[in-house]
Amino acid sequence: MESSTGLAPSRAGRTASYGRGMFYVAVAATAWGTGGAVAAVLYRTSGLGPVAVSFWRLVLGIAVLAGLHLALGERFGARRRDALVLGAGLAVYQTAYYGSIAYAGLAVGTVVTLGACPVVIALAARWALGEALSAGRVAAVAVGLAGLVLLVGGGVQAGSAPVLGVGFGLLSAAGYAVVTIYSRRAGGDLSGATVGSFAVAACCVLPIALVEGLLPAAGGPADVSAGGLAGTVGWLLYLGAVPTALAYRLFFAGVAAVPATVTAVVTLVEPVAGVLIAVGLLGERITPVAAAGAALMLAAVAGLARTG
């Protein structure tokens, strides 16, 4: 079993402290937020679809983590059950989230998926883990959801099949709940299962990715020059290394020390990070309402960091 940092080996069963676990989950969510911006660039420039991008980030994440294991002299040592359950959950919630965005639109898909996660996890944690729904946690969920609606809900334009998109969003939230609840119930640091879970998830999404197309579209922007292809490879390597390998390893290490309901609220940092990147690096503008929503979401996370 790896240490609570998820970066070096240690004695089995050791987990992070609550504060460190909160930090790991927040860093993971921030990394996921950067991944959304990078994926958006790849969709526009490479001709790759969302499921193909998801497949490649998983495969490259496996390569990065395998190299890290070898460099640090770590053993892979994951239980088969951990890899199967976590991998299936990852495949469901990532693929269903992309389906929600495709059919319901970006704003609706994001609100439904990320908004449903804290509610589904809070109820599931109460039933499966016996976690108390304290007034502070309920308030944090409510404030976080209000902020999410303000952040991405302005000027909502529904997609081609909003009802189907909402269904995919709820399915995505259920998949994420499985990953979070199982990680908490299994006990201990499950970051050692990351490679195995990525392999299972990659096998699950491969058939869809093959239909969508695994390689950049012929004649697409990535094929125009070697530099275009190199850019695509570079962005995919970033996705595999940071929002995938690093983020999920930290997430699995952190969730062992943080209640499932708290974890779900902390991961709302992801859309905030995405908005900040869009404003700071991509030149997009943020409305006062959206800024207020981001502030509410960060306030919810900060409140949980103090009270738990």
C-alpha positions in Angstrom: 0.0 0.0 0.0 1.3 3.5 -0.8 1.6 6.3 1.6 -1.0 8.9 2.3 0.6 11.2 -0.2 0.1 8.6 -2.9 3.7 9.4 -4.0 5.8 7.0 -2.1 5.4 3.6 -0.5 4.6 3.2 3.2 3.0 0.8 5.6 -0.3 -0.7 4.6 -3.4 1.0 5.9 -2.0 4.4 6.4 -4.3 7.3 5.3 -4.0 11.0 5.1 -5.2 13.3 7.9 -8.5 15.1 7.3 -6.8 18.4 6.4 -4.4 16.7 4.0 -7.2 14.6 2.5 -9.2 17.8 1.8 -6.1 19.3 0.2 -5.6 16.2 -2.0 -9.2 16.2 -3.2 -9.1 19.9 -3.9 -5.9 19.6 -5.9 -7.4 16.7 -7.9 -10.6 18.7 -8.6 -8.5 21.7 -9.7 -6.5 19.4 -12.1 -9.8 18.1 -13.5 -10.8 21.7 -14.2 -7.7 22.2 -16.3 -8.4 19.0 -18.1 -11.8 20.4 -19.3 -10.1 23.3 -21.0 -7.5 21.1 -22.6 -10.1 18.7 -23.8 -12.0 21.6 -25.4 -8.9 22.5 -27.3 -8.5 19.0 -28.5 -12.1 18.7 -29.7 -11.5 21.8 -31.8 -8.1 21.0 -33.2 -7.5 17.3 -33.4 -10.7 15.8 -34.8 -10.8 13.4 -31.8 -14.2 12.9 -30.1 -14.8 13.0 -26.4 -14.8 9.3 -25.8 -11.6 8.9 -27.8 -9.9 11.6 -25.8 -11.1 9.9 -22.6 -9.6 6.6 -23.8 -6.2 8.2 -24.6 -6.0 10.0 -21.3 -6.6 6.7 -19.5 -4.0 4.9 -21.5 -1.4 7.6 -21.1 -2.4 7.9 -17.4 -1.5 4.2 -17.1 1.9 4.8 -18.7 2.7 7.7 -16.4 1.7 5.9 -13.3 3.5 2.7 -14.3 6.7 4.7 -14.9 6.2 6.3 -11.5 5.8 3.0 -9.8 9.0 1.6 -11.5 11.0 4.8 -10.7 10.0 4.6 -7.0 10.3 0.9 -6.7 6.7 0.5 -5.8 4.5 -2.6 -6.3 1.3 -2.4 -8.2 -0.5 -4.6 -5.6 -4.2 -3.6 -6.2 -7.0 -6.0 -5.3 -8.9 -7.2 -8.4 -12.2 -6.2 -6.8 -10.9 -2.6 -6.2 -9.8 -2.3 -9.8 -13.0 -3.7 -11.3 -15.4 -1.5 -9.2 -13.4 1.7 -9.5 -12.7 1.2 -13.2 -16.3 0.5 -14.0 -17.4 3.5 -12.0 -14.8 5.7 -13.8 -15.9 4.5 -17.2 -19.6 5.1 -16.5 -19.4 8.6 -15.0 -16.9 9.9 -17.6 -18.7 8.6 -20.6 -22.1 9.5 -19.3 -21.0 13.0 -18.5 -19.8 13.5 -22.1 -23.2 12.1 -23.3 -25.0 14.5 -21.0 -23.1 17.5 -22.6 -23.7 16.2 -26.1 -27.5 15.8 -25.7 -28.4 18.5 -23.1 -25.7 21.1 -23.8 -22.7 22.1 -21.8 -24.5 24.2 -19.1 -27.3 21.8 -18.5 -25.1 18.8 -18.6 -22.7 20.4 -16.1 -25.4 21.5 -13.7 -27.2 18.2 -13.8 -24.1 16.0 -13.4 -22.1 18.0 -10.9 -25.3 19.2 -9.1 -26.6 15.7 -8.7 -23.3 14.3 -7.3 -23.4 15.9 -3.8 -27.1 15.0 -3.4 -26.7 11.4 -4.6 -23.5 10.9 -2.6 -25.0 12.4 0.6 -27.9 10.0 0.4 -25.8 7.0 -0.5 -23.3 7.8 2.2 -26.1 8.0 4.8 -27.4 4.6 3.7 -24.2 2.7 2.9 -21.7 4.3 5.3 -23.8 5.7 8.1 -22.4 9.2 7.6 -24.3 11.8 9.5 -26.1 14.5 7.5 -25.1 17.4 9.8 -26.6 20.8 9.4 -23.2 22.1 8.3 -22.9 19.6 5.5 -26.5 20.1 4.3 -25.9 23.8 4.2 -22.6 23.3 2.3 -24.3 21.2 -0.3 -27.1 23.8 -0.7 -24.7 26.7 -1.0 -22.5 24.7 -3.4 -25.4 23.8 -5.6 -26.7 27.4 -5.7 -23.2 28.6 -6.7 -23.0 26.0 -9.4 -26.3 27.1 -10.9 -25.2 30.7 -10.9 -21.8 29.8 -12.4 -22.9 27.9 -15.4 -26.7 28.4 -15.5 -26.9 31.9 -17.0 -28.1 32.0 -20.6 -28.7 28.2 -20.7 -29.3 26.7 -24.1 -30.6 23.2 -24.1 -29.1 20.6 -26.5 -30.8 18.5 -29.1 -32.3 16.0 -26.6 -32.4 17.5 -23.1 -34.4 14.8 -21.5 -31.9 12.1 -22.6 -29.0 14.4 -21.6 -30.4 14.8 -18.1 -30.7 11.0 -17.9 -27.0 10.7 -18.8 -26.1 13.3 -16.2 -27.9 11.4 -13.5 -26.2 8.2 -14.7 -22.8 10.0 -14.5 -23.5 11.2 -11.0 -24.4 7.6 -10.0 -21.1 6.3 -11.4 -19.2 9.0 -9.5 -21.1 8.0 -6.3 -20.0 4.4 -6.8 -16.3 5.4 -7.0 -16.6 7.7 -3.9 -18.7 5.4 -1.7 -16.6 2.3 -2.6 -13.4 4.1 -1.9 -14.7 5.2 1.6 -16.1 1.8 2.4 -13.0 -0.1 1.4 -11.0 1.8 3.9 -7.4 2.9 3.6 -5.5 4.5 0.7 -6.6 3.1 -2.6 -4.2 5.1 -4.7 -2.4 1.8 -5.5 -5.5 0.7 -7.4 -5.3 3.6 -9.8 -3.4 1.8 -12.6 -5.7 -1.2 -12.4 -8.9 0.9 -12.4 -7.6 2.9 -15.4 -7.0 -0.3 -17.3 -10.6 -1.5 -16.6 -12.0 1.9 -17.5 -10.0 2.0 -20.8 -11.3 -1.5 -21.7 -14.9 -0.3 -21.0 -14.7 2.8 -23.2 -12.6 1.2 -26.0 -15.5 -0.1 -28.1 -17.2 3.3 -28.1 -13.9 5.0 -28.9 -13.3 2.7 -31.8 -16.7 3.6 -33.3 -16.0 7.3 -32.7 -12.5 7.1 -34.1 -9.2 6.6 -32.1 -7.0 8.7 -34.4 -7.1 12.4 -35.4 -9.5 12.9 -38.3 -7.8 12.7 -41.7 -7.3 16.2 -43.0 -8.1 17.7 -39.6 -6.1 20.5 -38.0 -3.7 18.0 -36.3 -2.7 16.6 -39.7 -1.9 19.9 -41.4 1.7 19.8 -40.1 4.0 18.0 -37.8 3.6 20.8 -35.3 -0.2 20.3 -35.3 0.3 16.6 -34.6 2.9 17.3 -31.9 0.5 19.7 -30.3 -2.2 17.0 -30.1 0.3 14.6 -28.6 1.4 17.2 -26.1 -2.1 18.0 -25.0 -2.9 14.3 -24.7 0.2 13.7 -22.6 -0.8 16.6 -20.3 -4.3 15.0 -19.9 -2.7 11.7 -19.1 -0.2 13.0 -16.6 -2.0 15.8 -14.7 -5.8 15.6 -14.7 -5.7 11.8 -14.9 -2.6 10.1 -13.3 -1.8 12.8 -10.7 -5.4 13.8 -10.0 -6.9 10.4 -9.5 -4.0 9.2 -7.4 -4.4 12.1 -5.1 -8.2 11.7 -5.1 -8.0 8.1 -4.1 -5.5 8.9 -1.4 -7.6 11.9 -0.1 -11.0 10.3 -0.2 -9.9 7.7 2.4 -9.7 10.5 5.0 -12.6 12.7 4.0 -16.4 11.9 4.4 -18.0 11.1 1.1 -20.5 14.1 1.3 -17.6 16.5 2.0 -15.6 15.0 -0.9 -18.5 15.7 -3.3 -18.7 19.3 -2.3 -15.0 19.8 -2.5 -14.9 18.5 -6.1 -17.1 21.5 -7.0 -13.7 23.3 -7.2 -13.5 21.7 -10.7 -15.8 24.0 -12.6 -14.5 27.0 -10.7 -10.9 26.1 -11.9 -12.2 25.6 -15.4 -13.8 29.1 -15.4 -10.7 30.7 -14.0 -8.6 29.1 -16.8 -11.1 30.2 -19.4 -10.9 33.8 -18.2 -7.2 34.0 -17.4 -5.7 32.0 -20.3 -8.4 31.8 -23.0 -9.6 35.4 -22.8 -13.2 34.6 -22.0 -15.3 36.9 -19.9 -17.2 36.1 -16.7 -20.4 37.8 -15.7 -21.0 39.2 -12.2 -23.6 36.5 -11.6 -21.1 33.7 -12.6 -18.5 35.3 -10.4 -20.9 35.3 -7.4 -21.6 31.6 -8.1 -17.9 30.8 -8.1 -17.5 32.7 -4.8 -20.4 30.7 -3.2 -18.9 27.4 -4.3 -15.5 28.3 -2.8 -17.2 29.5 0.4 -18.9 26.1 0.7 -15.6 24.3 0.3 -13.9 26.7 2.8 -16.6 26.1 5.3 -16.2 22.4 5.1 -12.4 22.7 5.4 -13.0 24.3 8.8 -15.9 22.3 10.2 -15.9 19.0 8.3 
